[in-house]
């Protein structure tokens, strides 16, 4: 049965990893039932460490485990995994290039009920700014499972942000995934949309709706760092109008990364994302995304803006 | 070798290590003299008595591991590593120079023998916990030794690690508290009091041993005692003197990260002569 929930896909993939590699271990800070690391606990209780609500200790402990040859996967909500333990990630894990894998679950607005304190708008920005860090944002559950595997094979620190909610997959099992390689979801020639996570799904929807009127190229940038700037430049070749879209602040995340990559090119760029503001509570995800313009319509508007301004 | 001979040998070695510290700091440039000298006897006992390690094979699997959680005393560890033979003693004079293998704080990638990067206080005990847990998973019968500072005890993460170590019954984790009673800005009792120390560690479920951190016999007895504690992590509270061994630096917060004049430098080396 097809999994549409990134967290479920992640949890399952982690268990599969654990079966293949006895050095994979998991650490949790009381959110296992949400991050779905609980699946790993069920199958490998001796390799699972409930660290209590103490994220900083959890990250540094993971560093220690990695120095013993383990591959620790650490879990919390994106806002805490990246923010609360930032120094621990930076000082020992990143400087030392340690093999710690950090799962920032319920990222962006996906934890719609809990409000601003639980909705990370800056995790990609701060993780991206750390040298030696790899930053991943899967487009859907299918890509999530491939990423987990790739994370374990990659040598060095990795941060992944996951969506809390289920939605239809747009990528297929047989689509290849490689860290660092952006995926062309749809070709086009009038405007190119670089998007990540659920916003890449919405970008595809926007492109489909504009068929016949505007030719929209859609690129899934699921590796935020390292960003293959040559590939980005190539994907935007011959197209002046660029839109970026992310469930994240427009400061420091995908938009900034794309703008940097295209800085020497003549482009007009429009950024779709959280406009330097915090989230808030809502009774459902769609309502919250709409409130902040993180929608198909928001991307269409951005496309019209950028074509008009070019 | 008799016990007395062993202790004398270690005391001689500690003096050499203190000399290396002063030589590394040199004249006119700030160095963490105080906090290095207070831990000097402890680190000597660890590297030259207690720990199983091989300077010619720093990554040997079956080794004890040492972490300097109070990473600003890095030059002390460099002295111990050089004396052990992890790298040539000539390297010591290059400490903190551009491109040097010896950085301002312990660097995992640049220096042989450094088990993890430290420098941001309060994190080393957690790293040690992770190593101890990893050893247990692989049935490696060795220990992790972590030196923490009493000023550093203000960091909340120390207490997260303390709770976790007790929860996990990590009896292969031995913490040593360099209790020199001073922090950078002055005496802990006046600046930010982290006392009472012993009741806190006992309340957190650790086996606590209190010693004179400059009595080599007490140090090795405590390290040996730690081998026999089961089911609890061990905290050796070592009462020390910041700047021990150098008259003008002893108990003087100015030498937390202090500068030596040419006179002071020569005076210090004179006091550390054999």
Interface residues (C-beta under 8 A of the other chain):
Chain A: X25 X46 X47 X49 X51 X52 X54 X56 X57 X59 X60 X61 X62 X63 X64 X65 X66 X67 X68 X69 X70 X72 X87 X88 X91 X92 X95 X96 X97 X98
Chain B: X107 X108 X109 X115 X116 X117 X118 X119 X120 X122 X123 X126 X127 X128 X129 X130 X131 X132 X133 X134 X135 X137 X138 X140 X156 X157 X160 X161 X163 X164 X167 X168
